[in-house]
């Protein structure tokens, strides 16, 4: 029998667990089976690797030598296996592409771009409000790409292997009931909304609520927020005339609500595309960015309020691609 990588992993597992019983559970083996394998490894190496006592297993001097060499070798082997796996995945046409997104208008454009570039792949999508879990999933290989978003001062920390591509930073607008007195104005001062009842997202890992609060704090204002809601529920609360809120500039007005720019543009939101540098979409990155940019500009044209704002602010909120 020749010494194999799996034998070194067994030795390390026993040393880490401190007993054959715990090591067998960690390796999903039976304790007798692990004991028999350890005896074969010790026979191959010419001596006992562990002193087995009732209190557990401790490495012998020979075991310490084997452990030191195994701990030096195994990280390189693991890296080799990871590198070859990525190389094979890069060279192989993907059969499934998993896309994640926060609540943003770019998801549809990203899905269309991916389907056009890789028509034989199955494309799936899932959405959630906070970007941090999506970044974790990208880094762990559970997603191939994601639409993310953040606010000034809240840029996400880097994740190993994940490439972030900021697309555009746009202003945040006021979301009002259509019957609100300020809905008849071209723009609304944030201070004039501070005394209203507000609907806002819960203070969670999305950090939107935290950003809104920080801007009000700078103005020494602390609005009442009796309604915690997101998405459709937030819109319905505003539509009912119960509260005011904020929204992305690309939000298209629906009956019962009015979208208005904020005077002085005190709040901003950044749209970001992300994928893994070793993932199947990395080679198509430039094309994907251009197609999503074109889709974003089309969305801007569909929003009459945002379109007029962009006409009054040429050069602002321009895509970076």
C-alpha positions in Angstrom: 0.0 0.0 0.0 1.3 3.5 -0.9 0.8 6.5 1.3 -2.1 8.7 -0.1 -3.3 12.2 0.6 -6.4 10.8 2.3 -4.1 9.0 4.8 -2.6 12.3 5.8 -6.1 13.8 6.3 -6.9 10.9 8.6 -3.8 11.6 10.7 -4.6 15.3 10.9 -8.3 14.6 11.8 -7.3 12.3 14.7 -4.8 14.9 16.1 -7.3 17.7 15.8 -10.1 15.7 17.5 -7.9 14.2 20.2 -9.6 10.8 20.1 -10.4 8.2 17.5 -14.1 8.3 18.5 -14.5 12.0 17.8 -12.3 11.8 14.7 -14.5 8.9 13.3 -17.6 11.0 13.8 -16.0 14.0 12.0 -14.9 11.8 9.1 -18.2 10.0 9.0 -16.6 6.6 9.6 -17.1 4.0 12.2 -14.6 3.9 15.1 -13.5 0.3 14.3 -13.0 1.2 10.7 -10.9 4.3 11.5 -8.8 2.2 14.0 -8.1 -0.4 11.3 -7.1 2.3 8.8 -4.8 3.9 11.3 -3.1 0.6 11.9 -2.5 0.2 8.2 -1.0 3.7 8.0 1.2 3.0 11.0 2.4 -0.2 9.4 3.2 1.6 6.2 5.2 4.3 8.0 7.0 1.9 10.4 5.7 2.9 13.8 2.9 4.1 16.1 1.6 7.6 15.3 -0.5 8.0 18.4 -0.6 6.8 22.0 -4.1 5.5 22.5 -5.3 5.9 26.1 -8.6 6.1 27.8 -8.4 9.9 27.9 -7.7 10.1 24.1 -5.0 9.9 21.5 -1.8 12.0 21.6 0.8 12.0 18.8 4.0 10.1 19.4 7.3 11.7 18.2 6.9 9.9 14.9 3.3 11.2 14.8 4.5 14.7 15.4 6.9 14.4 12.5 4.2 13.1 10.2 1.8 15.8 11.4 4.2 18.6 10.7 4.8 17.3 7.2 1.1 16.7 6.5 0.2 20.3 7.6 2.9 21.6 5.3 1.7 19.5 2.3 -2.1 19.5 2.5 -2.7 23.3 2.0 -0.8 23.1 -1.3 -2.7 20.1 -2.4 -6.0 21.7 -1.5 -5.0 24.8 -3.5 -4.0 22.7 -6.4 -7.4 20.9 -6.4 -9.2 24.3 -6.2 -7.2 25.8 -9.0 -7.7 22.8 -11.3 -11.5 22.8 -10.5 -11.7 26.5 -11.5 -9.7 25.9 -14.6 -12.0 23.1 -15.7 -15.1 25.2 -14.9 -13.7 28.1 -17.0 -13.1 25.8 -19.9 -16.5 24.1 -19.7 -19.7 25.8 -20.9 -21.9 26.3 -17.8 -25.2 24.4 -17.7 -26.7 26.5 -14.9 -26.3 30.2 -14.0 -27.6 31.4 -10.7 -28.3 35.2 -10.4 -29.0 37.1 -7.2 -30.3 40.6 -6.8 -31.4 43.2 -4.3 -34.5 45.3 -5.1 -33.1 47.2 -8.1 -34.1 47.8 -11.7 -31.0 46.1 -13.2 -32.0 42.4 -12.6 -34.1 42.0 -15.8 -31.4 43.6 -17.9 -28.8 41.3 -16.4 -30.9 38.2 -17.0 -31.5 39.1 -20.6 -27.8 39.8 -21.2 -26.8 36.4 -19.7 -29.4 34.5 -21.6 -28.3 36.1 -24.9 -24.6 35.4 -24.2 -25.1 31.8 -22.9 -28.4 30.6 -24.5 -27.8 26.9 -23.6 -27.5 27.5 -19.9 -30.4 27.3 -17.4 -30.7 30.8 -15.8 -32.3 31.2 -12.4 -32.7 34.2 -10.1 -33.5 34.9 -6.5 -34.0 38.2 -4.8 -33.5 39.6 -1.3 -33.1 43.1 0.2 -29.6 42.9 1.8 -26.5 42.7 -0.4 -24.2 41.1 2.2 -25.6 37.5 1.9 -25.4 37.8 -1.9 -21.8 38.7 -1.7 -21.2 35.7 0.6 -22.9 33.4 -1.9 -20.8 34.8 -4.7 -17.6 34.1 -2.8 -18.7 30.6 -1.9 -19.8 29.7 -5.5 -23.5 29.6 -4.7 -24.2 32.4 -7.2 -22.6 33.3 -10.5 -23.5 37.0 -10.6 -25.5 39.5 -8.5 -27.1 42.9 -8.7 -26.0 44.8 -5.5 -26.6 48.3 -4.2 -25.2 50.6 -1.5 -25.1 54.1 -0.2 -22.2 56.5 0.3 -20.0 55.4 3.2 -21.6 51.9 3.2 -19.5 50.3 0.4 -19.2 46.5 1.0 -15.9 45.1 2.2 -14.0 43.1 -0.4 -14.7 39.4 -0.8 -12.0 37.1 -2.0 -12.4 36.4 -5.7 -15.5 38.6 -6.1 -15.3 41.4 -8.7 -17.4 44.5 -8.1 -18.4 46.7 -11.0 -20.2 50.0 -10.0 -22.5 51.0 -12.8 -24.1 54.2 -11.7 -24.8 56.4 -8.6 -28.3 58.0 -8.8 -30.2 60.3 -6.5 -32.8 59.1 -4.0 -36.3 60.6 -4.5 -39.3 61.2 -2.2 -42.2 58.8 -2.4 -45.5 60.6 -1.5 -49.2 59.8 -1.5 -50.6 61.3 -4.7 -52.9 63.5 -2.6 -50.1 64.9 -0.5 -49.8 68.8 -0.7 -46.2 68.5 -1.7 -47.0 66.1 -4.6 -47.8 69.2 -6.7 -44.3 70.5 -6.5 -41.4 69.8 -8.9 -39.1 68.9 -6.0 -39.4 68.5 -2.2 -37.2 69.6 0.6 -36.3 66.8 2.9 -36.7 69.0 5.9 -40.4 69.6 5.0 -41.0 65.8 5.3 -39.3 65.4 8.6 -42.5 66.0 10.6 -44.5 63.4 8.6 -45.1 59.8 9.5 -42.7 57.6 7.7 -42.6 54.1 6.2 -39.1 52.7 6.1 -37.2 49.4 5.9 -36.4 47.6 9.1 -32.9 48.4 10.4 -31.0 45.3 9.2 -28.0 44.3 7.1 -29.5 46.3 4.1 -28.4 49.4 6.0 -30.9 51.6 4.0 -32.6 52.7 7.2 -29.3 53.5 8.8 -28.3 55.7 5.9 -31.6 57.6 5.9 -31.3 58.2 9.6 -27.8 59.5 9.3 -28.8 62.1 6.8 -31.7 63.3 9.0 -29.3 63.3 12.0 -27.0 65.7 10.2 -30.0 68.1 9.8 -30.8 67.5 13.5 -34.2 65.9 12.6 -35.6 62.6 13.8 -38.7 61.6 11.9 -41.4 59.3 13.3 -41.3 55.8 11.7 -44.4 54.0 12.8 -44.4 51.7 9.7 -41.6 49.3 8.9 -42.1 47.8 5.5 -40.3 47.1 2.2 -41.3 46.6 -1.4 -45.0 46.4 -2.2 -46.1 46.7 1.4 -44.3 50.0 1.7 -45.8 51.4 -1.5 -49.3 50.4 -0.3 -48.8 52.2 3.0 -47.8 55.4 1.1 -50.6 55.0 -1.4 -53.1 54.8 1.5 -51.9 58.2 2.6 -50.5 56.9 5.9 -46.9 57.9 5.4 -44.2 59.2 3.2 -41.0 57.4 2.2 -38.1 57.4 -0.2 -37.4 55.4 -3.4 -34.9 54.8 -6.1 -34.9 57.4 -8.9 -35.8 54.8 -11.4 -39.1 53.9 -9.6 -41.9 54.4 -12.0 -45.0 56.1 -10.6 -48.1 54.0 -10.1 -51.6 55.2 -9.4 -51.9 56.7 -5.9 -48.3 57.7 -5.4 -46.1 60.5 -6.5 -42.3 60.4 -7.0 -40.5 63.8 -6.6 -36.8 64.7 -6.5 -35.4 65.9 -3.2 -34.1 69.5 -3.2 -30.3 69.5 -3.2 -30.1 65.8 -3.8 -29.0 64.9 -0.2 -29.2 61.1 -0.6 -27.7 58.8 -3.2 -27.8 55.1 -4.2 -25.2 53.2 -6.1 -26.0 50.2 -8.4 -23.3 47.5 -8.6 -22.9 44.4 -10.7 -20.8 41.5 -9.3 -19.5 38.1 -10.3 -16.6 35.8 -9.4 -13.3 36.4 -11.2 -13.1 32.7 -11.9 -16.8 32.2 -12.8 -18.2 31.6 -16.2 -19.4 35.2 -16.6 -16.0 36.8 -16.1 -15.0 36.4 -19.7 -18.2 38.2 -20.8 -17.9 41.0 -18.2 -17.4 43.9 -20.6 -20.4 42.9 -22.8 -22.6 42.3 -19.8 -21.8 45.7 -18.4 -22.6 47.5 -21.7 -25.9 45.7 -22.1 -27.0 46.3 -18.6 -26.0 50.0 -19.0 -28.1 50.3 -22.1 -31.0 48.7 -20.2 -30.6 51.1 -17.3 -30.7 54.1 -19.7 -33.9 52.7 -21.2 -35.4 52.4 -17.7 -34.4 56.1 -17.0 -36.3 57.1 -20.2 -39.4 55.2 -18.9 -39.5 57.2 -15.7 -40.7 60.7 -16.6 -39.7 62.2 -13.2 -36.1 60.8 -13.4 -35.9 61.7 -17.1 -36.7 65.4 -16.3 -34.2 65.4 -13.4 -31.5 64.1 -15.7 -32.3 66.8 -18.2 -31.9 69.4 -15.5 -28.6 67.8 -14.2 -26.6 66.9 -17.3 -23.5 64.9 -16.4 -24.9 63.7 -13.1 -25.9 60.0 -12.6 -24.2 58.9 -15.7 -23.3 55.2 -16.1 -19.6 54.5 -15.5 -19.3 52.0 -18.4 
